[in-house]
Amino acid sequence: MSKITAAITGVSGYAPEYVLTNQELETMVETNDEWIVSRTGIKERRILKGEDQGTSAIAIPAVLELLQKTNTKPEEVDLLICATTTPDMVFPATANIICAEVGAVNAFGYDLQAACSGFLFALSTGAQFVETGKYKKVVVVGADKMSAIVDYTDRATCIIFGDGGGAVMLEPNTEGLGIQDSILKSDGTGAQFLHMKAGGSRRPATAETVARREHYAFQEGQQVFKFAVKGMADVSAEVMERNNLTADDIAWLVPHQANKRIIDATANRMGVGPDKVMLNIQKYGNTTSGTIPLCLWEYEKQLKKGDNLVLAAFGGGFTWGAIYLKWAYDPK
C-alpha cells in the first residue's frame, strides 16, 4: 500500500474591500510613505469595516470559495482548523462559527493560536489527520482581523498590520505529493517583545487596562526583527538541508509577509532569487495567520504539479517554522 501524504488540493483567499494606504496613515500618525516602504515594503493594507464583523467574516467567504473550487459539499468536510490570533470571541471557537455558517455540519472544528506562525502550525496539524487515514477532507484556515487589536496612534505597529486570510483543502495523496516535512519551533522567552498586555485571564479587562491602551498589540520592533530574521532563515535552510534540496530544486519560497527585509534575508540564506519568492506584502501588509494562504491564493495559477515549495513563518510567542511540500495540481 502506498504511503498516504496530505496534499493541498485547493486554495482560496479573501481580502476586505477597504484599502488603508500609507497616505491615509500619514493623517493618523507621524509617518510617511517613504519611511514605511523603506522599512517594511508595505504600501497599503486592507481593513474589515462594519459592525459585528470579526475574523469569521474573512474566513467564511474564503471557505465557501474553497468548497466551490474543490467541488466539495459542506457536509463532506471532516475537520476545520482555524489559525487566528483575533478570534471573534473568547469562546466559542471561530472555527465552530465558520462551520455553522458554511454548512459543515459533520465537521468538528477548533482554533489554533500561534500568532504569525499559526497557519503553518495548523497545516502541519491538519496533515496528521489525513496521513493517519482518519479523515479525507480537512480545511485549514488562516485569517486575522488585526485592525481590532492595533493601536492607530502607535507608529511601531499600525503601519504593519492588515486584515485578510485564506483557506486550503487537505486530502490524501498516494503519488508522493503534498507535505513532505516540517520543522516547527517555539520559545516563550520571546513573549516580552511581542504580546498583548491585557485581555487574558492573567489581566482581565478593566476600565484601567482599557484606559492604559493595553488591549492592543505591543511590539519591540528591533528585537522581533532580529529574532525573525534568524528564525525564519534558519528553519528554511534546515528543511532544505534535511531533504537534500538545493536552491535550484525550489520552485517557490512562500514566506510570511511581515517585513520585506526579513523575506529578503530568508531568501538569501536559501540561495533563492527574488523571482522565486511569493510577495504581496505591498498590498496587504502583515495579516498574521492570513499571509501564507493569501500568497498561495494569489500565485495559484503560477504553481505546477510537483513544484517544490518551502513555506516559512515567524510570529509572536516566539513561534517559527518551515514546511516543505510538493504542489499537487496544475493551474486550471
C-alpha positions as CSV (number, residue, x, y, z in Angstrom):
1,M,0.0,0.0,0.0
2,S,1.3,3.4,-1.0
3,K,2.2,5.9,1.8
4,I,-0.6,8.5,2.3
5,T,0.5,12.1,2.3
6,A,-1.6,15.2,2.9
7,A,-1.8,17.3,-0.2
8,I,-3.3,20.8,-0.8
9,T,-6.0,20.2,-3.4
10,G,-7.4,23.8,-3.4
11,V,-6.7,27.2,-2.1
12,S,-8.8,30.4,-1.6
13,G,-8.5,33.8,-0.1
14,Y,-10.3,36.9,1.0
15,A,-9.3,40.5,1.5
16,P,-11.7,43.1,2.7
17,E,-12.6,45.9,0.3
18,Y,-11.4,48.9,2.3
19,V,-7.8,49.9,1.4
20,L,-5.8,51.8,4.1
21,T,-3.0,53.5,2.2
22,N,0.3,54.9,3.6
23,Q,-1.0,58.3,2.7
24,E,-4.1,57.9,4.9
25,L,-1.9,56.7,7.7
26,E,0.1,59.9,7.4
27,T,-3.1,61.7,8.6
28,M,-3.4,59.4,11.7
29,V,0.1,59.1,13.0
30,E,3.5,60.7,12.4
31,T,4.9,58.8,9.5
32,N,5.2,58.9,5.7
33,D,5.1,56.7,2.7
34,E,8.8,56.6,2.1
35,W,9.6,55.7,5.7
36,I,7.1,52.9,5.7
37,V,8.1,51.4,2.4
38,S,11.8,51.6,3.0
39,R,11.5,49.8,6.4
40,T,8.7,47.3,5.7
41,G,7.9,47.2,1.9
42,I,4.2,47.9,2.7
43,K,2.2,50.4,0.6
44,E,-1.3,49.6,1.7
45,R,-3.3,47.1,3.7
46,R,-7.0,46.0,3.9
47,I,-9.3,46.8,6.8
48,L,-12.5,45.0,7.6
49,K,-15.2,47.6,8.2
50,G,-18.8,47.2,9.6
51,E,-20.4,46.4,12.9
52,D,-20.3,42.9,14.3
53,Q,-17.7,41.8,11.8
54,G,-15.0,39.5,13.2
55,T,-12.4,37.2,11.8
56,S,-15.1,34.8,10.7
57,A,-16.3,37.4,8.2
58,I,-13.0,37.0,6.5
59,A,-12.9,33.2,6.8
60,I,-16.4,32.3,5.7
61,P,-16.2,33.7,2.1
62,A,-12.7,32.1,1.8
63,V,-14.1,28.7,2.8
64,L,-17.1,29.0,0.6
65,E,-14.9,29.7,-2.4
66,L,-12.7,26.8,-1.4
67,L,-15.6,24.4,-1.3
68,Q,-16.8,25.5,-4.7
69,K,-13.3,25.3,-6.3
70,T,-12.7,21.8,-4.9
71,N,-16.3,20.6,-5.7
72,T,-16.7,19.7,-2.0
73,K,-20.1,19.6,-0.4
74,P,-20.0,21.3,3.1
75,E,-21.2,18.1,4.8
76,E,-18.2,16.2,3.4
77,V,-15.7,18.3,5.4
78,D,-14.4,16.2,8.3
79,L,-12.4,18.8,10.2
80,L,-11.8,22.6,10.1
81,I,-8.9,24.2,11.9
82,C,-8.8,28.0,12.1
83,A,-5.5,29.6,12.8
84,T,-6.1,33.0,14.2
85,T,-4.9,35.5,16.8
86,T,-8.1,37.5,16.7
87,P,-11.0,35.1,17.3
88,D,-14.5,36.5,17.0
89,M,-14.8,36.0,20.8
90,V,-13.0,34.0,23.5
91,F,-15.5,31.2,23.0
92,P,-17.0,29.5,21.1
93,A,-14.1,28.9,18.7
94,T,-14.2,30.9,15.5
95,A,-13.8,27.5,13.7
96,N,-17.2,26.5,15.1
97,I,-18.8,29.7,13.8
98,I,-17.3,29.1,10.4
99,C,-18.5,25.5,10.2
100,A,-22.1,26.6,11.1
101,E,-22.2,29.4,8.5
102,V,-20.8,27.3,5.6
103,G,-22.9,24.2,6.5
104,A,-20.1,21.9,7.5
105,V,-22.4,20.1,9.9
106,N,-20.4,16.9,10.1
107,A,-17.1,18.5,10.8
108,F,-15.5,19.2,14.2
109,G,-13.5,22.4,14.4
110,Y,-11.2,24.3,16.7
111,D,-8.9,27.3,16.7
112,L,-5.1,27.3,16.9
113,Q,-3.2,30.3,18.1
114,A,0.5,30.6,17.2
115,A,0.5,34.2,16.1
116,C,2.0,34.7,12.6
117,S,3.1,31.0,12.5
118,G,-0.4,29.9,13.1
119,F,-1.2,28.8,9.6
120,L,1.9,26.6,9.4
121,F,1.2,25.0,12.8
122,A,-2.4,24.4,11.7
123,L,-1.4,23.0,8.3
124,S,1.0,20.5,9.9
125,T,-1.6,19.5,12.5
126,G,-4.3,19.0,9.9
127,A,-1.9,16.9,7.8
128,Q,-1.6,14.4,10.6
129,F,-5.3,13.6,10.5
130,V,-5.0,12.9,6.7
131,E,-1.8,11.0,6.9
132,T,-3.2,8.5,9.5
133,G,-6.2,7.8,7.3
134,K,-8.5,9.3,9.9
135,Y,-10.0,11.9,7.6
136,K,-10.4,12.6,3.9
137,K,-11.1,16.3,3.8
138,V,-9.6,18.8,6.2
139,V,-9.9,22.5,5.8
140,V,-7.2,24.7,7.2
141,V,-8.0,28.4,7.6
142,G,-5.6,31.2,8.3
143,A,-7.3,34.6,9.0
144,D,-7.0,37.6,11.2
145,K,-8.7,40.9,11.8
146,M,-5.6,42.7,13.1
147,S,-7.3,46.1,12.9
148,A,-9.2,45.0,16.0
149,I,-6.1,44.9,18.2
150,V,-3.9,47.6,16.5
151,D,-3.4,51.0,18.1
152,Y,-3.6,53.6,15.3
153,T,-1.7,56.1,17.5
154,D,1.3,53.7,17.7
155,R,3.6,54.1,14.7
156,A,5.5,50.9,15.6
157,T,2.5,48.6,14.9
158,C,-0.2,50.4,12.9
159,I,1.9,50.6,9.7
160,I,2.5,46.9,9.7
161,F,-0.8,45.0,10.1
162,G,-3.9,44.5,8.0
163,D,-6.9,42.2,7.7
164,G,-7.3,39.2,5.5
165,G,-6.9,35.4,5.2
166,G,-7.4,32.3,3.2
167,A,-8.1,28.6,3.4
168,V,-6.7,25.3,1.9
169,M,-8.2,21.9,1.5
170,L,-6.0,18.9,2.6
171,E,-6.8,15.5,1.1
172,P,-5.0,12.1,0.9
173,N,-2.4,11.6,-1.8
174,T,-0.6,8.4,-2.9
175,E,1.7,10.0,-5.6
176,G,4.2,11.3,-3.2
177,L,2.9,14.8,-3.4
178,G,1.8,17.1,-0.6
179,I,3.5,17.8,2.7
180,Q,6.9,16.2,2.9
181,D,8.5,17.6,6.0
182,S,8.0,20.3,8.7
183,I,10.1,22.0,11.3
184,L,8.1,23.9,13.9
185,K,9.6,25.7,16.9
186,S,8.6,28.0,19.8
187,D,10.4,29.9,22.5
188,G,8.3,31.6,25.2
189,T,11.1,33.8,26.4
190,G,10.4,36.0,23.4
191,A,6.9,36.8,24.7
192,Q,8.1,40.1,26.3
193,F,8.9,41.5,22.9
194,L,5.6,40.9,21.1
195,H,2.3,40.4,23.0
196,M,-1.0,42.0,24.1
197,K,-0.7,43.2,27.7
198,A,-4.3,42.7,28.9
199,G,-7.4,40.9,28.0
200,G,-6.5,37.4,29.0
201,S,-7.1,35.5,32.3
202,R,-3.9,36.9,33.8
203,R,-5.1,40.5,33.4
204,P,-8.8,40.6,32.6
205,A,-10.2,43.7,31.0
206,T,-10.9,46.6,33.4
207,A,-11.6,50.2,32.9
208,E,-8.0,50.8,33.9
209,T,-6.5,48.4,31.3
210,V,-8.6,50.0,28.6
211,A,-7.6,53.5,29.7
212,R,-3.9,52.5,29.5
213,R,-4.5,51.1,25.9
214,E,-3.3,47.7,27.0
215,H,-5.6,45.8,24.7
216,Y,-3.6,46.4,21.6
217,A,-0.6,44.6,20.1
218,F,2.7,45.6,21.7
219,Q,6.0,45.1,19.8
220,E,9.6,45.9,20.3
221,G,10.4,46.1,16.7
222,Q,14.2,45.7,16.8
223,Q,14.2,42.7,19.0
224,V,11.4,41.0,16.9
225,F,13.2,41.8,13.7
226,K,16.5,40.3,14.9
227,F,14.9,37.0,16.1
228,A,12.6,36.8,13.0
229,V,15.5,37.1,10.5
230,K,17.5,34.3,12.2
231,G,14.5,32.1,13.0
232,M,12.9,32.1,9.5
233,A,16.2,31.8,7.7
234,D,17.5,29.0,9.9
235,V,14.5,26.7,9.6
236,S,14.2,27.3,5.9
237,A,17.8,26.4,5.3
238,E,17.4,23.4,7.7
239,V,14.4,21.9,5.9
240,M,16.2,22.2,2.6
241,E,19.4,20.5,4.0
242,R,17.3,17.8,5.7
243,N,15.6,17.0,2.4
244,N,18.7,17.4,0.2
245,L,17.3,20.3,-1.7
246,T,19.3,23.0,-3.4
247,A,18.1,26.4,-4.4
248,D,17.6,25.1,-8.0
249,D,15.2,22.5,-6.6
250,I,12.9,25.1,-5.1
251,A,10.2,26.5,-7.3
252,W,8.8,28.9,-4.7
253,L,9.6,30.3,-1.2
254,V,6.3,31.2,0.4
255,P,7.3,33.4,3.3
256,H,5.2,35.0,6.0
257,Q,4.7,38.7,4.9
258,A,5.9,40.5,8.0
259,N,8.6,42.7,6.6
260,K,10.3,42.8,3.2
261,R,13.8,42.8,4.7
262,I,13.0,39.6,6.7
263,I,11.7,38.0,3.5
264,D,14.9,39.0,1.6
265,A,17.1,37.7,4.3
266,T,15.4,34.3,4.3
267,A,15.6,34.1,0.5
268,N,19.3,35.0,0.6
269,R,20.0,32.3,3.2
270,M,18.3,29.8,1.0
271,G,20.1,31.0,-2.1
272,V,16.7,31.6,-3.8
273,G,16.4,34.6,-6.2
274,P,13.6,37.1,-6.0
275,D,11.8,35.5,-9.0
276,K,11.1,32.5,-6.8
277,V,9.7,34.4,-3.8
278,M,5.9,35.0,-3.3
279,L,5.4,38.6,-2.3
280,N,2.2,40.6,-1.7
281,I,3.2,42.5,1.5
282,Q,2.9,45.7,-0.5
283,K,-0.8,45.2,-0.9
284,Y,-1.9,43.5,2.3
285,G,0.7,44.2,4.9
286,N,1.0,41.6,7.7
287,T,-2.3,39.7,8.0
288,T,-0.7,37.4,10.7
289,S,-2.2,33.9,10.1
290,G,-3.5,35.0,6.8
291,T,-0.3,35.9,4.9
292,I,0.7,32.4,3.6
293,P,-2.7,31.3,2.3
294,L,-3.2,34.7,0.7
295,C,0.1,34.2,-1.1
296,L,-0.8,30.7,-2.3
297,W,-4.2,32.1,-3.5
298,E,-2.7,34.9,-5.5
299,Y,0.1,32.8,-7.0
300,E,-2.1,29.6,-7.6
301,K,-2.1,30.0,-11.4
302,Q,1.7,30.0,-11.5
303,L,2.0,26.8,-9.5
304,K,2.6,23.5,-11.3
305,K,2.1,19.9,-10.1
306,G,5.3,18.6,-8.5
307,D,6.7,22.1,-7.7
308,N,8.8,22.2,-4.5
309,L,7.6,24.8,-2.1
310,V,9.0,26.0,1.2
311,L,6.6,27.8,3.5
312,A,8.2,29.8,6.3
313,A,6.9,31.9,9.1
314,F,7.8,33.7,12.3
315,G,5.5,35.1,14.9
316,G,4.9,36.3,18.5
317,G,5.5,33.8,21.2
318,F,8.0,33.4,19.7
319,T,6.9,30.8,17.2
320,W,8.5,29.9,13.9
321,G,8.8,27.1,11.4
322,A,9.1,25.9,7.8
323,I,7.1,23.3,5.8
324,Y,8.4,21.6,2.7
325,L,5.7,20.4,0.3
326,K,5.2,19.3,-3.3
327,W,2.3,21.0,-5.0
328,A,-0.3,18.5,-6.0
329,Y,-2.1,20.0,-9.0
330,D,-1.7,22.1,-12.2
331,P,-3.4,25.5,-12.6
332,K,-6.9,25.5,-14.0
